[in-house]
C-alpha cells in the first residue's frame, strides 16, 4: 500500500504528483478550457465564414462569367455587327421577356451617341436625357476604346441605380474580347482613358443595365441563402444596419471603388450607394473594414457596434468585388459557457479516472518501460538485436512492438546508408577521374588559338575533347558517346585512351600531309576495329571529329565519323564542313574512313560541338538548333576562341533558361592565326 506513495518508483511518483497538482489543475483547467472553447468557437466561425464566402464567391463569379459570355455573344452576332436595329430590338425584347431583371441597350459608337435599340422599357424623354449624358459615362468611353467593362451608375434610361455591363461591337468579330474591367476605377485617372485613341473598328456598344434592387435575385444570392450550407438571413436592403436591436448575420458586397452592390440601398434611385454610408450605421467600425475590403484585404476581425459585437470576415471575389460577412458574436458564442461547464466536468471525471488507473496500473506500465529503456541502451551501443516482453495492454504491446520494429529498421537503414556512402564515393571518384581525362588547359601556339568547354548532364559525362600539339601539326579531337552517365563514361575512357595513344605513337614521325592523314585515319580505323570487335556487347558507339592542322601552311586534314558537322567561320561567312568520312565508331569492324582537307586562312575559326549543344531544350521543349548556332556565328565578330566559345554557351544557356540539361554539352573553338613570317 505504501509503495503507491514511494517517490522513487514510477507508480508512487505519478500518484503523488497527480495528488499535489490536482487542485490547481482544476482551476487552471477551467480557465484554459473556457478560453480554448472560446478560441475554437471563433476559429470554427472563421472557417465557417470562409466556406460560406467560397460558396457565395463561386456563385457570383459564375454569374459574372455568364453575363460576360452573353454580352460577348451578342457583340459578335451578325445583326449587332451590321447594326440591324430591328433584329437587335427583337433580340432585346426576347431577352427582357425571359429575364425582366436585365435591361438591354444598343448605342452607336460616336461622339454624340444614339440609342439605336432597346428592350422596349425606355421612354422617349429618358432616351433624350440618356443620349445627352452618355458621352460622360466611363463605361461608354472605355467601350469606344475596345474595353469590356462594368460600372455602377444612376441610369437615365431606367431611372434606377444599375450595375451596367458593356461590351464593344467591332465591325469584324475579334478572336477574343479583353478581360472585363471595372470602369468605375477609371474615374481615378480619367485623362488616362481619354489619352487612349478611340478605335475605328468599334461599330456600337451593347449595354445591360442590372438594377441593384434586383441584383440579389439576379445573381442568385437570395436563392443561395436557401442553401442549407448558408446560414445568413435574407437581408434584402440595408435597414438592418440601422436597427439598434442588431442582427444575427449579414452579407455585404462592395466594389473596389467603394460602391455597395448588395444589399439594396435605401437611398434614391439617382444616388449610387457607397461604403461611406456605413459610417452612419449602428456599426461605425464597419466603414474602415469596408475600406480595407475594397482594397482586396482578406481578414477576420471583431467589430464593436451599438450594444452588439460582431465577427467579420472579408473575402476577395476577384479584382473588382469583395464580400463582407458578419455574425453576431453573441450568437456565435452562445454555447461557450455551457460547453465550458461540460468540459470542466469531463476534466474532473477524467482526472479522477486517471488517478485510479495510474494507481492500479502503474506497476504493469513501469516494467515494459524499463525493458524498453534497457533496449535503447543496447541500441545506443550499436546492438540492434533486442527482444522485448509481451504485454496484455494493446497500447503497451504496440509500444513494445514499435520499439522492436524501430531497432530493426535502424539496423537496415544503417546498412543502406553505408552502402549509399560507398556508392556516392565511387561516383565522386569516377567524376574526378573523368575530369582528369579532359585537359585543364589546351596547348597554345603563335599560329592558333584554341578553347574548349564541357558540361555533363549527369554527375559523370560521356563527351570528350582533346588536343595534341607537335612540332609541325596540331591534332584536335571531340567525341560523343551515345547515351550518358557512368556506362557511357566507361566506354569513352577506353576509346579515348586508344586514340590518344595511337596519335602520340606517331606524332613525332610526321613529315608530310600523307603522314598526317595516315595518323588520324589509322588511329580511328584501328580504334573502331577494336571497339566493334571487343566492346560491342553493350551496343554502344561514339561519334567523333578529329583533325590535324599543319602549323606552317594552315591546311587541315579531318575525319567526321558520324559526328555533328563543324562550322567554319571565315571572312566570307560561315559554312558547314558537312562531309561524312564514315559511320560512328564501334558499330562495324573493318570500316575505312575518308580523310578530307580544307585550307584555313588567317582569322578562320572552326567550331566543333556535340549534339548536346544544338539539342539544348527550352522550357517549351524546343531545341536550340543548328540554325540558331549559324545565325549567331554570322552576327558575332570573332576576337578570340574563348570569346566566341563563351558567346555560344551563353546563348545556349539563355535558350534553356531554367529547363534541365538533358544531354552532355561540349564545344571547341579553334582559331587559325596564320603562319609566322
TIMILO-106058 format. One record per residue: x, y, z of N, C-alpha, C in turn; residue in three letters. Coordinates in steps of 0.2 Angstrom, whole numbers, plus 5000, padded with zeros to 4 digits. Layout:
residues N
XYZXYZXYZAla/...
***
This chain:
residues 677
500449945000500050005000500450065000Unk/500950065004501450125005501850134999Unk/501950084995502350094989502050134984Unk/501350144984501050184980501350264981Unk/501550274987501750344988502550354988Unk/502850304986503650304986503850344980Unk/504150404981504350444975504850414971Unk/505250364974505750334970505550284964Unk/504850264965504550224960504150264955Unk/504050234949503650274944502950274947Unk/502750224949502050224952501950274957Unk/502350274963502250324968502350394966Unk/502850404961502950474959502350504955Unk/502050454951501450484947500950494952Unk/500850454957500250464961500350524965Unk/500950534968501050594972501050664968Unk/501350664962501250724958500550734956Unk/500150684954499450704952499150734958Unk/499250704964498850724970499050794972Unk/499650814971499950884973499750934968Unk/499550914962499450964957498650964955Unk/498250924958497550914957497150974957Unk/497251014963496851074965497051124960Unk/497651144959497751204954497651184947Unk/497651124946497551094939496751104937Unk/496351094942495651104941495451184940Unk/495851224944495651294942495951314935Unk/496551294934496951314928496551284922Unk/496351224923495951184918495351224916Unk/494951244921494351284920494451344916Unk/494951384917495151444914495351424907Unk/495851384906496051364899495551334895Unk/495051294898494551264894494051314891Unk/493951364896493451424894493851454888Unk/494451474889494751514883494851474877Unk/495051414878495151364872494451364868Unk/493951344872493251344869493051404865Unk/493251464868493051524865493551534859Unk/494151514859494551524854494351474848Unk/494151414850493951364845493251394842Unk/492851424846492251444843492351504837Unk/492851544839493051594834493351564828Unk/493751514830494151484824493651454819Unk/493151414823492651374819492251424815Unk/492051484818491651534815492051564809Unk/492651574810493051604804493051554798Unk/493251484800493251434795492551424792Unk/492051434796491351434793491251484788Unk/491451544790491351604786491751604779Unk/492351574780492751564774492451514769Unk/492151464772491751414767491151444764Unk/490851484768490251514765490451574760Unk/491051604762491251654757491451624750Unk/491751564751491951524745491351504740Unk/490751484744490151474740489851534737Unk/489851584741489551644738489951674732Unk/490651674733491051694728491051654722Unk/490951594723490951554717490251564713Unk/489751574716489051594713489151664710Unk/489451714713489551774710489951774703Unk/490551734704490951734698490651694692Unk/490251644694489951604688489451654685Unk/489051694689488551734686488951794682Unk/489451814685489851864681490151834674Unk/490351774674490551744668490051734663Unk/489451714666488851704661488651774658Unk/488651824662488451894659488951914654Unk/489551904656490151924651490051884644Unk/489951824645489851774639489251794635Unk/488751814638488151834635488251904631Unk/488551944634488652014631489152004625Unk/489651964626490151954621489851914615Unk/489351864616489051834611488551874607Unk/488251924610487851974607488352014602Unk/488852034605489352084602489552054595Unk/489651994595489951954589489451934584Unk/488751944586488251914581488151964575Unk/487951934570487951974563487452034564Unk/486852024567486452084567486752144571Unk/487152134576487452184580488052214576Unk/488452174573488952194569488652244563Unk/488152224560487852254555487352314557Unk/487252324564486852374567486152364564Unk/485852304563485252294561484752314567Unk/484552374568484152394574483552354575Unk/483152334570482552294570482752224574Unk/483252194571483352124574483652134581Unk/484052184582484352194589483752214594Unk/483252254592482752264596482352204598Unk/482252164593481852094594482252054598Unk/482952054598483352014602483252034609Unk/483352104610483252134617482652114620Unk/482052124616481452114619481352034621Unk/481651994617481651924619482051914626Unk/482551944626482951934632482651964638Unk/482352024637481952054643481352014645Unk/481051984640480451944642480651884646Unk/481251854644481551794648481751814655Unk/482051884655482351904662482251974662Unk/481651994665481552074666482052104670Unk/482452074674482952104678483552134674Unk/483552114668484152144664483852184658Unk/484052244658483852304653484352314648Unk/484152304642484652304637484652364632Unk/485252384630485352444626485852434621Unk/485752464615486252464610486452534608Unk/487052564609487252634607487652634601Unk/487552684597488052704592488752724595Unk/489252704591489952724593490152784590Unk/489952844593490152904591490152954596Unk/490453014595490553064600489853094602Unk/489353094598488653104600488253044600Unk/488252994604487952934604487252934603Unk/486952884600486252874599486052804602Unk/485452804605485252744607484852714602Unk/485152664598484852634592484352584593Unk/484452544599483952494600483952484608Unk/483352464610483252444617482752394618Unk/482652374624482152314625481452334626Unk/481252404624480652424625480452454631Unk/480852464636480652484643480952554644Unk/481052594638481352664639480852714636Unk/480752764640480352824637480752864632Unk/480352904628480652954624481053004627Unk/480853034633481153084637481753054640Unk/481752994642482352954645482852944640Unk/482652934634483152924628483552984627Unk/483153044627483453104626483953124631Unk/483753114637484153134643484853084643Unk/484753024641485252974641485752994636Unk/485553014630485953024624486353084626Unk/486153134630486453194631487053174636Unk/486853134641487353114647487853054645Unk/487653014639488052954638488752974637Unk/489053024633489753034632490153044638Unk/489753054644490153064650490253004654Unk/489952944652489952884655490652854654Unk/490952834660491652794659491552734655Unk/491052694656490952634653490952634645Unk/490552694643490452704636491152724633Unk/491552774636492152794634492652734633Unk/492652694638493052634638492852584633Unk/492252574631492052534626492252564619Unk/492252624618492452654612493152644611Unk/493552634616494252614616494352544616Unk/493852504615493952424615493952384621Unk/493752424627493752384633493052354635Unk/492952294637492352274640492352284648Unk/491852324650491852354657491152344660Unk/491152354667490552364671490652424675Unk/490152454677490152514681489452524685Unk/489452544691488852554695488652634693Unk/488052644690487852714688487152724690Unk/486952784690486252804691486052814684Unk/485652764681485452754674484952804673Unk/485052844667484552894664483952854661Unk/484152794658483552764654483152724658Unk/483352694664482952664668482752694675Unk/483052754676482952794682483052754689Unk/483552704688483752664694484552664694Unk/484752644700485452634701485652564698Unk/486052564693486152494690486952474690Unk/487052414690487652384688487652384680Unk/488052424677488052424670488652384667Unk/488452334663488952294659488952314652Unk/489552324649489552354642490052304638Unk/489952304632490452264628490452304621Unk/491052314618491152354612490952304606Unk/490552324601490452284595490852314589Unk/491352264587491852284582491552264575Unk/491752304570491552294564491652224561Unk/492252194563492352124562492452094569Unk/492152024570492251994576492951984578Unk/493152004584493851984586493951914588Unk/494551894589494651824591494451814598Unk/494551864602494351854609494251934612Unk/493851944617493752004620494252014626Unk/494452074627494852084633494552064640Unk/494852054645494552044651494152104654Unk/493552084657493152144659493552184665Unk/493452244665493752294670493252334673Unk/493352354679492852404682492952474680Unk/492452494676492552564673492552614678Unk/492252604684492252654690492952674692Unk/493452624692494152634694494452684689Unk/494152694683494452734678494352804680Unk/493852824685493752884687494352914690Unk/494752874693495352904697495952934692Unk/495852914685496352944680495952944674Unk/495452994674495052994668495553014662Unk/496053054663496453084657496853024654Unk/496952974658497252914655496852874650Unk/496252874651495752844646495752884640Unk/495652954641495552994636496153004631Unk/496752984634497352984630497352924626Unk/496952874627496952814623496552824617Unk/496752824611496452834605495752794604Unk/495252824602494652794600494752744594Unk/494552684595494652634590494152644584Unk/494452644578493952654572493552594570Unk/493752534573493352474571492852454576Unk/492652504581492052494585491452524582Unk/490952474581490352494577489852524582Unk/489752494588489252514593489452484600Unk/489052494605489152474611488552434614Unk/488552374616488052334619488052354627Unk/487552374630487552384637486952354640Unk/487052324646486552284650486552324657Unk/485952344659485852384665485452334670Unk/485852324675485552274681485452314687Unk/484752334688484652374694484852344700Unk/485152384705485452354711484952324715Unk/484352344714483752314718483652244716Unk/483852224710483752154708484352114708Unk/484952144710485552114710485552044714Unk/485252044720485251984724484851934721Unk/484351944718483951894715484251874708Unk/484551924704484851904698485451864699Unk/485951884704486551844705486451774708Unk/485851764711485751704715485951714722Unk/486051774724486251774732485651764736Unk/485051784734484451764738484251694738Unk/484351664732484251594732484851554735Unk/485451584735485951544739485851544746Unk/485451594749485351594756484851544758Unk/484551504753484051454755484451384755Unk/485151384753485551334754485651314761Unk/485651254763485751234770486451244772Unk/486951254768487651264770487751344771Unk/487251384770487251454771486751474777Unk/487051514782486651524787486451594788Unk/486451634782486351704783485651724782Unk/485451774785484751804785484651834778Unk/484051834776483851864769483851944770Unk/484351984771484352054772484352084765Unk/483752104762483752124755483852204755Unk/483952234760484152304760484552324766Unk/484752384767485252404772484852424778Unk/484252414779483952444785484152404791Unk/484452344791484652304797485252344800Unk/485652384796486252414798486052474803Unk/485452494802485252554807484852534812Unk/484752464813484252434818484652434825Unk/484452474830484852464836484752394840Unk/484352354838484252294841484752244838Unk/485152264833485652224830485352174825Unk/485752134823485552074819486052014820Unk/485851954817486151894818486751884813Unk/486551894807487051884801486951924796Unk/487451944792487351984786487851974781Unk/487751994775488251994769488252064766Unk/488852084764488852154760489352134754Unk/489152164749489552154743489752224741Unk/490452234740490752304739491152294733Unk/491252354729491752354723492352384726Unk/492852374722493552404724493552484723Unk/493052514721492952584721492552614726Unk/492352564731491952584737491152594736Unk/490952564731490152554730489852494733Unk/489252504736488952444739488452424734Unk/488552354732488152324727487652284730Unk/487752264736487252224740487352224747Unk/486852234751486052234750485952304746Unk/485252304744485052364741485052424745Unk/485152484742485152544746484452574748Unk/484452614753483852644755483852714751Unk/484352734748484452804745483952804739Unk/483952864736483652874730483952844724Unk/483552824719483752784713484352824710Unk/484352894711484852934707485552934711Unk/485552904716486152904720486552834721Unk/487152834719487552774720487752764727Unk/487552704730487752694737488452674738Unk/488852704743489552694744489652674751Unk/490252654752490352624759490452684764Unk/490452744762490452804767489752804771Unk/489252774768488552764771488652724777Unk/489152674778489152634783489452674790Unk/489752724789489952764795489352794799Unk/488752794795488152814799487752764802Unk/487952694801487652644803487752634811Unk/487452574814487552564821488252534822Unk/488552514817489252494817489752534813Unk/489952594816490352644813491052604811Unk/491252564815491952524813491852484807Unk/491252474804491152434798491452474792Unk/491452544792491652584787492452574786Unk/492852584791493652564789493752494787Unk/493352444790493452374787493252374780Unk/492652404778492452404771493052434766Unk/493352494769493952524765494452474764Unk/494652434769495152384768494952324763Unk/494252304764493952254759494052274752Unk/493852344751493852364744494552374741Unk/495052374746495752364743496052294742Unk/495552244743495752174742496052144748Unk/496052174754496252134760495752084762Unk/496052024765495651974767495851964775Unk/495351974779495551964786494951944790Unk/495051924796494451904801494651944807Unk/494051984809494152034815493552034819Unk/493552074824492952084829492752164828Unk/492152174827491952244827491452254833Unk/491552324835491052344841490552384838Unk/489952374839489352414837488952444843Unk/488452474842487952504847487652444851Unk/487952424857487752364861487852294858Unk/488152294853488252224850489052224847Unk/489252164847489952144844489852094839Unk/490252104833490152064828490852034825Unk/490851974823491351944820491351954812Unk/491851984809491852004802492351964798Unk/492251944792492751914788492651954781Unk/493251974779493252004772493551954767Unk/493251944761493551894756493451934749Unk/494051924746494051954739493751904734Unk/493251924730492951884725493451884719Unk/493551944716494051944711494352014711Unk/494652044706495052104706494552164707Unk/493952154707493452214707492952214713Unk/492852154715492252144720492552104727Unk/492252124732492452094739491852084743Unk/491852034747491252014752491452034759Unk/490952054763491052064770490452024773Unk/490651974777490251934781490251944788Unk/489651954791489551974798489151924802Unk/489351914808489051864813489051894819Unk/488451904823488351924829488751884834Unk/489251914838489651874842489251834848Unk/488751864850488351834855488051774852Unk/487851774846487551714843488051664842Unk/488651684840489251634838489451604845Unk/489451634850489751614856489251594862Unk/488651584860488051574865488151514869Unk/488551464866488551404870489251394873Unk/489651444873490351444876490351424883Unk/489851464887489851444894489651374896Unk/489051354892488851284894489351234892Unk/489651244886490251194884490751194889Unk/490951254891491551264896491351224902Unk/490751224905490551184911490551114910Unk/490351094904490351024902491150994901Unk/491551044899492251024898492551014905Unk/492351064910492651054916492450994920Unk/491850974919491550914922491950854919Unk/492050854912492350794909493050794912Unk/493450854913494050854915494150824922Unk/493650844926493650814933493650744933Unk/493150714929493050644929493650614926Unk/493950644921494550614918495150614923Unk/495250664926495750664931495650614936Unk/495050604939494950554944495050484941Unk/494850474935494950414932495650394931Unk/496050444929496750434928497050424934Unk/496850454940497150444946497050374948Unk/496450344947496350274949496750224945Unk/496750244938497150194933497850194935Unk/498150254936498850264937499050224943Unk/498650234949498750194955498750124954Unk/498350094950498250024949498749994944Unk/498850034938499150004933499850034932Unk/500150074936500750104936501350044936Unk/501149994940501649934940501749904934Unk/501149884930501249854924501549904918Unk/501449964919501750014915502450024915Unk/502650024922503350034923503849984921Unk/503649914921504049864919504249864911Unk/503749874907503949874900504349934898Unk/504149994902504550054900505350044902Unk/505450004908506049994910506449944905Unk/506049894902506349854897506549894891Unk/506149934889506249974883506850024884Unk/506950044890507550084892508150044892Unk/508149984894508749944893508949924886Unk/508349914882508449904874508749964871Unk/508550024873508850084870509550094872Unk/509750074878510450074879510850034875Unk/510549974873510949924869510949954862Unk/510449984859510450024853510950074853Unk/511050114858511450164858512250144858Unk/512350084860512950054860513150014853Unk/512650014849512649984842512449914841Unk/512049894847511749824847511049834845Unk/510849814839510149824837509749754838Unk/510049704840509649644841509349644848Unk/508749664848508449664855507849624855Unk/507649604861507049564862506649584868Unk/506049614867505649644872505049594874Unk/504849604881504249554883503649574880Unk/503149534880502449554878502049584883Unk/501449614881501049644886500349634884Unk/499849624889499149624888498849684886Unk/499149744887498849804886499049824878Unk/498549834875498649844867499149904866Unk/499049964869499450024868500150004870Unk/500249964876500949954878501249904873Unk/500849854871501049804866501249834860Unk/500949884857501149924851501749964853Unk/501849994859502450024861503049984860Unk/502949924863503549874863503649854856Unk/503149834852503249814845503549874841Unk/503349934842503649994838504449994840Unk/504549984846505249984848505649934845Unk/505449874844505749824841505849834833Unk/505249864830505249874823505749934822Unk/505749984826506250044826506950014826Unk/507149964830507849944830507949904824Unk/507549864821507649834815507749874809Unk/507349934809507349974803508050024804Unk/508250034810508850074811509450034809Unk/509349964810509949924808509949914800Unk/509349914797509349914789509549984787Unk/509350034790509550104787510250114788Unk/510550094793511250104794511650064789Unk/511450004787511749964782511649994775Unk/511050024774510850054767511350124767Unk/511350164772511750224772512450204770Unk/512750154774513450134772513550124765Unk/513050084762513050064755513050124751Unk/512550174752512550234748513150274749Unk/513450274755514050314756514650284751Unk/514650224751515150194746515050214739Unk/514350204737514250224730514350294728Unk/514150334733514250404732515050424731Unk/515450394735516150404735516450374728Unk/516150324726516350294719516150344714Unk/515550374714515350414709515850484709Unk/515950504715516450564715517150544712Unk/517350484714518050464711518050464704Unk/517450434701517350424694517350494691Unk/517050544694516950604691517650644691Unk/518050634696518750664697519150634691Unk/519150564690519550534685519350554678Unk/518750564677518550594671518750664669Unk/518750704675518950774674519750774672Unk/520050724674520750714673520850704665Unk/520350664662520450654655520350714651Unk/520050764653519950824650520550874651Unk/520850904646521350954648521151014652Unk/521551024657521351084661521551154657Unk/522051144652522151204648522451174641Unk/522251204636522351174629523051204627Unk/523451164623524051194620523951264617Unk/524551294617524551364614525051374609Unk/524951414604525451424599525451494595Unk/525951514593525851584589525451574583Unk/525351514581524951514574524151494576Unk/523951474582523251464583523051484590Unk/522451484591522151504597521551454598Unk/521551414604521051364605520751364612Unk/520151354612519751354619519251294619Unk/519051274625518551214625518151224631Unk/517551194631517051194636516651134636Unk/516551104642516151034643515851034649Unk/515151024649514751014655514250954654Unk/514350904659513950844658513250854661Unk/512850814658512150824660512050784667Unk/512450734669512350704675513050714679Unk/513150674684513750684688514350664684Unk/514250614679514850594675514650594668Unk/515050624664514850644657515150594652Unk/514950594646515150554640515450584634Unk/515550654635515850694630516650694631Unk/517050704626517750714627518050754622Unk/518450794624518850834619519650834621Unk/520050834616520750834617521150874612Unk/521750884613522150914609522950894610Unk/523250884604523950864605524350914600Unk/524850944603525250984599525950954598Unk/526150954591526850934589527250984586Unk/527850974583528251024580527951054574Unk/527551004570527351034564526551034563Unk/526250994568525550984567525150994574Unk/524551014574524151024580523550974579Unk/523450924583522850874582522250894587Unk/521650894584521050914588520550854588Unk/520250844594519850784594519250814598Unk/518650794596517950804600517550744599Unk/517350704604516950644603516350644608Unk/515850604606515250604610514950534610Unk/514950504616514750434616513950434617Unk/513650384614512950384614512650374622Unk/512150404623511850394630512250444634Unk/512250434641512550474646512650434652Unk/513050464657513150434663513750384664Unk/513750344669514350304670514550254665Unk/514050214662514250174657514550204651Unk/514250264649514550294643515250324645Unk/515350344651515950374653516450324653Unk/516350254655516750204654516950184647Unk/516450184643516650174636517050234633Unk/516950294635517350344632518050344635Unk/518150324641518850314643519250264639Unk/518950214637519350164633519550194626Unk/519050214622519250234615519650304616Unk/519550344621519950404621520650384622Unk/520850334627521450314628521850284622Unk/521450244618521650214612521850264606Unk/521450314605521550364600522150404602Unk/522150434608522750474611523350434610Unk/523450374612524050334612524250324605Unk/523850314600524050304593524250364590Unk/523950424592524250484589524950504592Unk/525050494599525650504602526250464599Unk/526050394597526550354595526850374589Unk/526450414584526750434578526850514577Unk/526650544582526650624581527350644579Unk/527850614582528550644581528850624574Unk/528450574570528750554564528350584558Unk/527950634559527550654553528050704549Unk/528050694543528550734539528150764533Unk/527550734531527150764526526450754527Unk/526050784522525250784523525050714523Unk/525350674519525150604519525250574526Unk/525750584529525850564536525350584540Unk/525150644540524650674544523950644543Unk/523850634537523150594535523250524538Unk/523750494537523850424539523750414547Unk/524050464550524050464558523350464560Unk/522950514558522250514560521750454558Unk/521850434551521450384549521650314552Unk/522350304553522550244556522250244564Unk/522250294567522050304574521350284574Unk/520950314570520150304570520050234568Unk/520350204562520150144560520350084565Unk/520950094568521150044572520750044579Unk/520550104581520150104587519450084586Unk/519150094580518550074578518549994578Unk/519049964574519049894574519049864581Unk/519449884585519449864592518849864596Unk/518549924596517949934599517349894596Unk/517249894590516749854587516849774588Unk/517449754589517549684590517549664597Unk/517849704601517949684608517449714613Unk/517149774611516749814616516049824613Unk/515749774609515149784606514549754610Unk/514749714615514149684619513749734622Unk/513949794623513549844627513149884621Unk/513249874615512849904609512949984610Unk/513550004612513750074612514150094606Unk/514150154605514550184600514750254601Unk/515150284597515350354598515450394592Unk/515250454591515350494586515950534587Unk/516350554582516950594583517150634577Unk/517450694579517850734574518550744576Unk/519050724571519750734573520050764567Unk/520550814568520850854563521550864565Unk/521950864559522750884560522850944556Unk/523050994559523151064556523951074555Unk/524151084549524851104548524951174550Unk/525451174555525651234558525951284554Unk/526251264548526551304544526151334538Unk/525751284535525351304529524551324531Unk/524351304537523651314539523151254535Unk/523451204532523051154529522851104534Unk/522151094534521851054540521550994536Unk/521750934539521550864537521150844542Unk/520550814540520050794546519650734544Unk/519350704549518850644548518250664553Unk/517650654550517050664553516650594553Unk/516750564559516450494560515750504563Unk/515250514559514550514561514450574566Unk/514850624566514850674571514450734568Unk/514250784572513950844570514450884566Unk/514150914560514650944556514851014559Unk/515551024559515851084562515651144558Unk/515651204561515551264557516251304556Unk/516451324550517051354549516851434547Unk/517051474551516851544551517551584548Unk/517351614542517951654539517651724537Unk/518151754533517951824531517351824526Unk/517251764523516751764518516051744521Unk/516051724527515451704530515651634534Unk/515051604535515151534539514851484534Unk/515151424535514851364531515051304535Unk/514551244534514651184537515151144534Unk/515651104537516051054534515650994535Unk/515150984530514650934531514850864527Unk/515550854526515750794523515750744528Unk/515550684526515550624531516050574529Unk/516550564534517050514532516850444533Unk/516350424537516150364539515650354545Unk/515450294547514950294552515350304559Unk/514950304564515150314571515650254573Unk/516050274578516550224580516250164584Unk/516350104583516150044587515550014584Unk/515350034578514749994576514949934571Unk/515349954566515549904561516349894561Unk/516649834562517349824561517549834553Unk/518149844552518449844545518249904541Unk/517949964544517750014540518350064539Unk/518350084532518850134530518550204531Unk/518950254534518750324535519050364530Unk/518650414526518950454521519250514525Unk/519850544523520150604526520050654521Unk/519750714523519550774519520050824521Unk/520150874517520550934519520251004517Unk/520451054521520251114520520751164522Unk/520851224518521351274519521151324524Unk/521451334529521251384534521651444532Unk/521351504533521651564531521651604538Unk/522051654538522151694544521451724547Unk/521351714553520751734556520151684555Unk/520251634552519651574551519651544558Unk/518951534560518851504566518451434565Unk/518651384568518251314567517851304574Unk/517251294573516851274579516651204579Unk/516851164584516651094584516251084591Unk/515751044590515251034596514950964596Unk/514650954602514250884602513550904601Unk/513150854600512450864599512050894605Unk/512350894611512050924617512051004616Unk/512451034611512351104610511751124606Unk/511651094600511151104596510451074598Unk/510451024603509850994605509651024612Unk/510051074614509851104621509151134621Unk/508751104626508051114625507851174630Unk/507351214627507051274631506451244636Unk/506251284640505651254645505051234640Unk/505051254634504451234630504651174626Unk/505251144627505451084624505651094617Unk/505951154615506151174608506951174608Unk/507251134603507951134603508251204600Unk/508851214603509251274600509351274593Unk/509551214590509651204583510251234580Unk/510451204574511051224570510851294567Unk/510251304566510051374563510251434567Unk/510151424574510251474579511051484579Unk/511351424579512151424580512451464574Unk/512151444568512451484562512351554562Unk/511651574564511451644564511851684569Unk/512051654575512451684580513151694577Unk/513451644574514151654571514151704566Unk/513651714562513651764557513651834559Unk/513351844565513251914568513851924573Unk/514251874575514751884580515351894577Unk/515751954579516351964577516851934582Unk/517251884579517651844582518351874584Unk/518451884590519051914593519551864595Unk/519351814598519751764601519351694602Unk/519651644602519251574603518851574609Unk/519151604615518751604621518151654621Unk/518251704617517651754616517051724613Unk/517251694607516651664603516351594607Unk/516851564610516551504614516151524620Unk/516251574623515851604629515151624626Unk/515251664620514651684617514151634615Unk/514451574612513951514611513651484617Unk/514051474622513751444628513251484631Unk/513451554631512951594635512251594631Unk/512251594624511651594621511251534621Unk/511651474622511351414623510951404630Unk/511351434635511051434642510451484642Unk/510451534639509851584639509251544636Unk/509451504630508851474627508551414632Unk/509051384636508751334640508451364646Unk/508651424648508351454654508351414660Unk/507851394663507851354669507651284668Unk/507651264661507551194660508151154661Unk/508051084663508551044664508951024658Unk/509651024659510051004653510050924653Unk/509750904647509650834646510250794643Unk/510750824640511250794637511950834638Unk/512450794638513150824639513250874633Unk/513550934635513650994631514351004630Unk/514651004624515451014624515551054617Unk/515951104618516051154612516851164612Unk/517151164606517851184605517851234600Unk/518351284601518451344596519151344594Unk/519351334588520051334585520051394580Unk/520551444582520551504578521251504575Unk/521351504568521951504565522251574564Unk/522851584567523151654567523551664561Unk/523751614558524251624552524951604553Unk/525251594548525951574548526451624551Unk/526951614555527351664557527851674551Unk/528051744550528451764545529151784548Unk/
***
